[in-house]
Amino acid sequence: MTKICASIASPTPEDLKKQIKRAFTLGADFVEIRFDFLMLADMQEALEIVKGIRKRAVFTLRSAQQKGKFTGADEDRIFWLKKLSLSKPLLLDVELETLLDNDELVDFIAEQETRILVSWHDFEKTPTNDKLIDVLGQMRIYSNYVKIATAAQNVHDCIRLLELYDETTELNLISFAMGELGILSRILCTIYGNAPFTYAALEEAVAPGQLTVQQMRKLYDRIDLRSGKINAKLI
């Protein structure tokens, strides 16, 4: 069954607790905790809240330069990425640029044996295929869990991102296009490709082009049902 990861961008620990419960009730398999939406003073309390579900959670602390909400100093962000690493989530999302610029962080995460989801975004366009393959080559140095998200300017961009799955059979790749034009790739990345999960929103989209958990689950259940009927006829 296709896996769905609900992105949770709660501003307070109290809201975080409610949204996690709601995400799993709606049918999410995993949750992405966007720690960058929290105040620094609430981070430790939030870590306590997610302790029980951390093996079903992706921890993300996105910087303002990467369209995130964390506006503190770089050293503060590195400090909290280390703290998140110590909690041993299912995956710790760290941008490729952050890893390239912080050897100490890379070594620390490796020592903790925390599994990284290396992410890379282009918020303006979808680069050439050669560029995307080059980026993947850099990402796989750090982990075999990688995420590429780009801005789709046409349907062909979505197709090119899905075609990356033909080139990366040894990676746990999550590849999709952002924006309204990218919705199709968000749905198909787990069907055409080998994406371990796709992202969805609870109510309002955290990223451009996100569908809700309910919409995603309805689509996937319908696809699974239709596929089962077709297979039954063939047999």
C-alpha positions in Angstrom: 0.0 0.0 0.0 1.2 3.5 -0.9 2.7 5.4 2.1 1.7 9.0 2.9 3.7 11.4 5.1 1.7 14.2 6.5 3.6 17.5 6.8 2.9 19.2 10.2 3.9 22.8 10.7 2.6 23.6 14.2 3.5 26.9 15.9 3.1 25.5 19.4 3.8 22.1 21.2 0.1 21.9 22.1 -1.0 22.2 18.5 1.7 19.8 17.5 0.3 17.1 19.7 -3.2 17.6 18.3 -2.0 17.6 14.7 0.0 14.4 15.1 -3.1 12.6 16.4 -5.2 14.0 13.6 -2.6 13.0 10.9 -2.7 9.3 11.9 -6.5 9.4 12.3 -6.8 10.6 8.8 -4.7 7.7 7.4 -1.1 9.1 7.3 1.6 6.4 7.7 4.3 8.9 8.7 4.5 12.5 9.8 7.0 15.2 8.9 7.6 17.4 11.9 8.6 20.9 10.7 10.5 22.0 13.8 11.3 25.3 12.0 7.7 26.5 12.6 8.3 26.3 16.4 9.8 28.9 18.7 13.3 28.0 19.9 12.0 28.0 23.4 9.5 25.3 22.6 11.9 22.9 20.8 12.7 20.7 23.7 9.1 20.3 24.7 8.3 19.4 21.1 11.0 16.7 21.2 9.4 15.2 24.3 6.0 15.2 22.5 7.2 13.3 19.5 9.4 10.8 21.4 6.7 8.1 21.2 6.2 8.4 17.4 9.7 9.3 16.3 10.1 6.0 14.4 7.2 7.1 12.2 8.5 10.7 11.8 10.7 12.7 9.6 12.3 15.6 11.5 12.9 18.8 9.4 14.5 22.1 10.4 14.4 24.1 7.3 16.3 27.4 7.1 14.9 30.6 5.7 17.3 30.4 2.8 15.6 27.1 1.9 12.1 28.6 2.2 11.8 27.4 5.8 10.8 29.4 9.0 14.0 29.0 11.0 15.5 32.5 11.3 18.1 31.9 14.0 21.9 31.9 13.5 23.5 29.1 11.6 25.2 27.8 14.8 21.8 27.6 16.5 20.4 25.6 13.6 23.4 23.2 13.6 23.0 22.8 17.4 19.3 21.8 17.0 20.0 19.5 14.0 22.4 17.6 16.4 19.7 17.5 19.0 17.2 16.2 16.5 19.7 13.6 15.5 20.1 12.3 19.0 16.3 11.6 19.1 16.8 9.0 16.3 13.8 9.7 14.1 12.9 7.5 11.2 14.7 10.1 9.0 16.4 13.4 9.7 15.9 15.7 6.7 19.1 17.7 6.0 19.7 19.8 2.9 22.6 18.8 0.7 24.0 22.4 1.0 24.0 22.1 4.8 25.9 18.8 4.7 28.4 20.1 2.2 29.1 23.1 4.4 29.3 21.3 7.8 31.7 18.4 8.0 31.4 18.4 11.8 27.6 17.9 11.5 28.1 15.1 9.1 30.5 13.3 11.4 28.2 13.8 14.4 25.2 12.3 12.6 27.3 9.4 11.4 28.5 8.7 15.0 24.9 8.6 16.1 24.0 6.3 13.2 21.0 8.5 12.5 19.5 7.9 9.1 19.5 11.1 6.9 17.1 12.1 4.2 19.3 14.3 2.0 17.1 16.9 0.4 17.7 19.3 -2.5 15.3 22.0 -3.8 15.2 24.3 -6.7 12.3 26.8 -6.1 12.6 28.5 -9.5 12.9 25.8 -12.1 13.6 22.2 -12.9 17.3 21.9 -14.0 18.6 19.8 -16.9 18.7 16.1 -16.6 22.5 16.2 -16.4 22.3 18.6 -13.5 19.8 16.5 -11.6 22.0 13.4 -12.1 25.0 15.3 -10.8 23.1 16.4 -7.7 22.0 12.8 -7.0 25.6 11.7 -7.2 26.5 14.2 -4.5 23.5 13.3 -2.3 24.2 9.5 -2.3 27.5 10.1 -0.6 25.6 10.9 2.6 22.6 8.5 2.4 20.6 6.2 0.2 17.5 8.2 1.2 17.3 11.3 -1.0 14.7 13.8 -1.9 14.7 16.1 -4.9 11.9 18.8 -5.3 11.9 21.4 -8.1 9.5 24.0 -9.5 7.6 22.6 -12.5 7.2 25.0 -15.4 5.4 22.5 -17.6 4.2 18.9 -17.6 7.5 17.7 -19.1 9.3 18.8 -16.0 7.2 16.4 -14.0 8.0 13.6 -16.4 11.7 14.2 -16.2 11.6 14.0 -12.4 9.7 10.7 -12.6 12.3 9.4 -15.1 15.0 9.8 -12.5 13.6 6.6 -11.0 14.9 4.8 -14.1 18.4 6.0 -13.3 18.4 5.4 -9.5 17.3 1.9 -8.7 19.7 1.6 -5.7 18.4 4.7 -4.0 15.3 5.4 -1.9 14.4 8.4 -4.0 11.6 10.8 -3.4 11.4 12.9 -6.6 8.6 15.3 -7.4 7.8 18.8 -8.8 6.4 21.6 -6.7 3.5 23.9 -7.6 0.1 23.2 -9.2 1.8 21.7 -12.3 3.7 19.2 -10.0 0.6 17.6 -8.4 0.7 14.7 -10.8 4.3 13.9 -9.9 3.5 14.0 -6.1 0.9 11.3 -6.8 2.9 9.1 -9.2 6.3 9.2 -7.4 5.2 6.2 -5.2 3.5 4.4 -8.1 5.8 4.9 -11.0 8.9 5.2 -8.9 10.2 3.5 -5.7 9.5 6.5 -3.4 9.2 5.2 0.2 6.4 7.8 0.7 4.9 11.0 -0.7 4.1 14.1 1.2 0.6 15.5 2.0 -0.9 18.3 4.0 -3.4 18.1 6.8 -5.5 21.1 5.8 -3.4 24.0 4.3 -0.5 23.0 2.2 3.0 23.4 3.8 4.6 23.3 0.3 3.3 24.4 -3.1 1.0 21.9 -4.8 0.5 19.6 -1.8 -2.8 17.7 -1.6 -4.3 16.8 1.7 -3.9 13.4 3.4 -7.6 12.7 2.8 -7.3 13.5 -0.9 -4.2 11.4 -1.3 -5.6 8.5 0.6 -8.8 8.6 -1.4 -6.8 8.6 -4.7 -4.5 5.8 -3.7 -7.4 3.6 -2.3 -9.2 4.1 -5.6 -6.1 3.2 -7.6 -5.5 0.1 -5.5 -9.1 -1.0 -5.9 -9.1 -0.4 -9.6 -5.7 -2.3 -10.0 -7.1 -5.2 -8.0 -10.2 -5.5 -10.2 -8.0 -5.4 -13.3 -5.7 -8.1 -12.0 -8.7 -10.2 -11.0 -10.0 -10.1 -14.5 -6.6 -11.1 -16.0 -6.4 -14.1 -13.7 
